[in-house]
C-alpha cells in the first residue's frame, strides 16, 4: 500500500512538473558540411520555452549536451539537457551557477533556447525534448523535468542536399 501511494505521488509530481513549461515556435535548420567533415550535417535548433505555471520558475538556458535517440517509428528524438557531473578521483566538480545561464520566468513569460549540433544522418522530422535533470540535489534551485514537442520538421531541407 505504501509503495503504491509513493508511486502515485511520484507520478503526480512528475506530471505536474511537465506541465510547468511549454515549447513553441521551433526553428530547425540544417546545413550540409564540406566533404571529409566528421559530421555530414550541421543543425541548429532554436525555440521558446514558456512558463505556463502559476509560479515563478528558474530555467536553465545554457544547454550543455544532447542525446539523439532513434525511435522504433524511424523518427529521432533530440533530448537537450545538462552535461553529466564531472568526477575527479571520486570528487564531484560543481560548476558556477553562472554556467547554467539561469533565467527567472514569471507566469506567461518565455525565454529563447538555441543549440547547434552535428550528425552523420539527415534528420527531417524529430521530437524535441528539453530535459533538465537536477544533478546537483537542488543546490541551484532551477526547474527540473522534461517537456517534449513531437513532430518538429526541418525548416529548409534544400540546404542539406
Secondary structure, DSSP 8 states (H G I E B T S, - for coil): -HHHHHHHHHHHHHHHHHTSEEEEEEEEEEEE--TT-SSSEEEEEEEEEEE-SSS-EEEE-S--EEEEEE-TTS-EEEEEE----EEETTEEE---GGGGTEEEE-TT-EEEEEEEEEESS--SEEEEEEEE--TTTTSS----EEEEEEEEE-S-GGGG-
